[in-house]
Amino acid sequence: MSATAPSSIAPRPAAEPSAERAGGPAFSPLYQQIKALMLHSLQQSEWRPGEAIPSETELAARFKVSQGTVRKAIDELAAENLLLRRQGKGTFVATHAEERVQFRFLRLTPDSGDSVGMQRRLIDCKRQRAPVEIARALGLRASDPVIRVRRVLTWRASPVVLDDIWLPANLFKGLTAERLADYRGPMYGLFESEFGVHMIRAEEKIRAVAADDVSAALLAVAIGAPLLSVERLSLTYGDKPVELRRGLYSTAAHYYRNVLN
């Protein structure tokens, strides 16, 4: 098979940076080109969260490539948690709606037991103009509106996380405190099903801070107590930022856990 893509394959999505602009050759492996086309289908909601994608045979026929090339593209998308293989059932678009991913990006683990049973308490949800640093992180203008959500996560009735969540208002029209309070599933599941915003991956910055009077009161710790500050930028397809979350974690009975490959 030729190393270049057949003429029937559609052009790359505009969001994908070209190799010429990066200063390198235009060539990319065929499976990477197929992966880019599948990403475009995901981005355009041709295959929606929780739905099965076409079989490898069907995709190979569609793109006029070998089944092995399609399988390699799917393998990478599955490794990036964008697709989910289910033995004997097929390959599905990953979704935040399942209970097991209730807190997909939360890495806080109790010293004993697990984080199952973490409860949410909504403090506020309001629309406002984006502060400069928030606008910059989300790729907005300083005058653009954002939705700010403040909540506390508790475990066994003890507050452990104070979250400030910033969302571009144009992507979350109709999001209200009542809607958040009434929704019992994962927050990212709500964003996915009701607003069509899919959180694909996240980048974090972590540092130690001291509790001020507000965070101390909400987390039931002493003023000046050590907290873990976690700033998380969540991105959707094309690495577009769609959420900035600033969390303060009480680690008196919890630790931050990550798995490194």
C-alpha positions in Angstrom: 0.0 0.0 0.0 1.2 3.5 -0.8 2.5 5.5 2.2 0.3 8.5 1.1 -3.4 8.8 1.7 -5.8 7.8 -1.2 -7.4 10.7 -3.0 -10.8 9.7 -1.6 -9.7 10.6 1.9 -11.1 14.0 3.0 -8.7 16.9 3.8 -7.5 17.2 7.4 -9.7 19.2 9.8 -8.8 22.8 9.9 -8.0 22.6 13.6 -5.1 20.2 12.9 -1.8 22.1 12.5 -0.1 21.4 9.2 3.4 20.0 9.1 4.5 22.8 6.7 3.6 25.4 9.3 5.5 23.4 11.9 8.6 23.6 9.7 8.6 19.9 8.8 7.6 17.7 5.9 3.9 17.3 5.1 4.1 13.5 5.4 2.4 11.7 8.3 1.8 7.9 8.7 -1.4 6.7 7.1 -2.9 5.5 10.4 -2.3 9.0 11.7 -4.3 10.4 8.8 -7.1 8.0 9.5 -7.0 9.0 13.2 -7.3 12.6 12.2 -10.4 11.9 10.1 -11.9 9.9 12.9 -11.2 12.7 15.3 -13.0 15.1 12.9 -16.0 12.8 12.9 -16.0 12.8 16.7 -15.7 16.6 16.8 -18.6 17.0 14.4 -20.7 14.7 16.5 -21.1 12.1 13.7 -20.5 9.6 16.5 -21.9 10.7 19.8 -20.8 9.8 23.3 -21.9 6.4 24.3 -22.7 5.3 20.7 -20.9 2.6 18.8 -18.7 3.7 15.9 -18.7 1.7 12.6 -16.8 -1.6 12.6 -13.1 -1.8 11.5 -14.3 -3.4 8.3 -16.7 -0.6 7.6 -14.2 2.1 8.4 -11.6 0.4 6.2 -14.0 0.4 3.3 -15.0 4.0 3.9 -11.4 5.3 4.0 -10.1 2.7 1.4 -7.3 1.5 3.6 -6.5 -1.8 5.3 -8.3 -3.0 8.4 -4.9 -3.1 10.2 -4.5 0.7 9.5 -7.9 1.4 11.0 -7.2 -0.8 14.0 -4.0 1.1 14.7 -5.8 4.4 14.6 -8.5 3.1 16.9 -5.8 1.7 19.3 -4.4 5.3 19.7 -7.8 6.8 20.2 -8.6 4.2 22.8 -5.3 4.8 24.6 -6.2 8.5 24.7 -9.6 7.5 26.3 -11.6 8.9 23.4 -12.9 5.5 22.4 -13.7 2.5 24.5 -13.4 -1.1 23.3 -16.0 -3.6 24.7 -15.2 -7.2 24.2 -17.8 -8.8 21.9 -19.8 -5.6 21.5 -17.6 -3.2 19.5 -16.0 0.1 20.0 -17.8 3.0 21.6 -17.3 6.8 22.0 -16.1 7.4 25.5 -18.7 9.2 27.7 -18.7 10.9 31.1 -22.2 9.7 31.8 -21.3 6.4 33.4 -21.2 6.3 37.2 -17.6 4.9 37.2 -16.4 8.2 35.8 -18.4 10.4 38.2 -15.2 12.3 39.0 -13.0 11.4 36.0 -10.2 13.9 36.6 -10.3 13.9 40.4 -7.2 12.3 41.8 -7.9 12.8 45.5 -8.1 9.5 47.4 -9.0 8.8 51.0 -6.3 7.3 53.3 -8.7 4.5 53.9 -11.3 3.3 51.5 -12.1 4.9 48.2 -13.7 8.1 46.9 -17.0 6.4 46.0 -19.7 8.3 47.8 -18.3 11.7 47.3 -21.1 14.2 47.5 -21.5 17.7 45.9 -22.9 20.8 47.5 -23.6 23.7 45.2 -22.8 27.1 46.6 -23.3 29.4 43.7 -23.7 29.5 39.9 -23.7 32.9 38.2 -22.9 34.6 34.9 -20.4 37.4 34.9 -17.7 39.1 32.8 -14.5 37.1 32.6 -11.6 38.3 34.7 -8.5 38.9 32.6 -6.6 35.8 33.8 -9.7 33.6 33.3 -10.3 35.0 29.9 -6.7 34.4 28.9 -6.8 30.7 30.0 -10.0 30.0 28.2 -9.0 31.9 25.0 -11.7 34.6 25.5 -11.7 38.3 25.4 -11.8 40.1 28.8 -15.3 41.4 28.1 -16.7 38.0 27.2 -19.2 36.4 29.7 -18.4 33.3 31.7 -20.4 31.2 34.1 -18.8 30.7 37.5 -19.8 27.7 39.6 -18.6 27.3 43.2 -19.2 24.0 45.0 -17.9 21.9 47.8 -17.2 18.1 47.6 -17.7 16.2 50.8 -16.7 12.7 51.8 -18.4 11.0 54.7 -19.9 14.4 55.6 -16.5 16.1 55.7 -15.7 18.8 53.2 -12.5 18.0 51.2 -12.6 20.1 48.0 -13.6 23.7 47.3 -14.1 24.1 43.5 -14.3 27.3 41.5 -15.3 26.4 38.0 -15.2 28.8 35.1 -17.0 28.1 31.8 -17.4 30.1 28.6 -21.0 31.3 28.7 -21.5 31.0 25.0 -21.0 27.2 25.2 -23.3 26.7 28.3 -26.4 28.8 27.6 -29.1 27.9 30.0 -26.9 26.5 32.7 -28.3 27.6 36.0 -27.9 26.7 39.7 -31.3 24.9 39.6 -30.2 22.8 36.7 -27.0 21.8 38.4 -28.7 21.1 41.7 -31.3 18.9 40.0 -28.8 16.9 38.0 -27.7 13.7 39.8 -25.1 12.3 37.4 -21.5 13.4 36.7 -21.2 17.2 35.9 -19.2 16.4 32.8 -22.1 14.0 31.7 -24.4 17.0 31.9 -22.1 19.1 29.9 -21.8 16.3 27.3 -25.5 15.4 27.0 -27.2 18.9 27.4 -24.6 21.2 25.9 -22.6 19.0 23.5 -19.3 19.9 25.2 -16.9 16.9 25.6 -14.1 17.1 28.1 -11.3 15.1 26.4 -8.2 15.8 28.5 -7.0 18.1 31.2 -3.8 19.9 32.2 -3.1 20.6 35.9 -0.9 22.9 37.9 -0.4 22.0 41.6 1.0 24.0 44.5 0.7 24.2 48.3 -1.2 27.1 49.8 -2.5 28.3 53.1 -6.2 28.5 53.8 -7.7 32.0 53.9 -10.8 32.8 55.9 -13.3 31.9 53.2 -11.7 28.5 52.2 -11.1 27.7 55.9 -14.8 28.2 56.7 -16.0 26.2 53.7 -13.5 23.3 54.3 -13.8 23.3 58.1 -10.1 23.8 58.6 -8.1 26.5 60.5 -7.1 29.7 58.8 -3.5 29.1 57.6 -4.0 25.3 57.4 -2.1 23.7 54.4 -4.2 23.0 51.3 -3.4 21.6 47.9 -4.2 24.1 45.1 -5.1 22.3 41.9 -5.7 24.4 38.8 -7.1 22.3 36.0 -7.7 23.4 32.4 -10.0 21.0 30.6 -9.9 20.7 26.8 -12.1 19.4 24.1 -11.3 18.2 20.6 -8.6 20.2 18.9 -7.2 21.1 22.3 -9.8 23.9 22.7 -10.1 25.0 26.4 -13.6 24.8 27.7 -13.3 24.8 31.5 -10.9 26.3 34.1 -11.3 24.7 37.5 -9.5 26.0 40.6 -9.7 23.5 43.4 -8.5 23.7 47.0 -8.0 20.2 48.5 -7.9 19.4 52.2 -5.4 16.5 52.5 -5.7 15.8 56.2 -7.3 12.5 55.4 -6.7 12.3 51.7 -3.8 12.2 49.3 -3.3 13.1 45.6 -2.9 10.0 43.5 -1.8 9.7 39.9 -0.6 6.9 37.7 2.5 7.6 35.5 3.4 5.6 32.5 
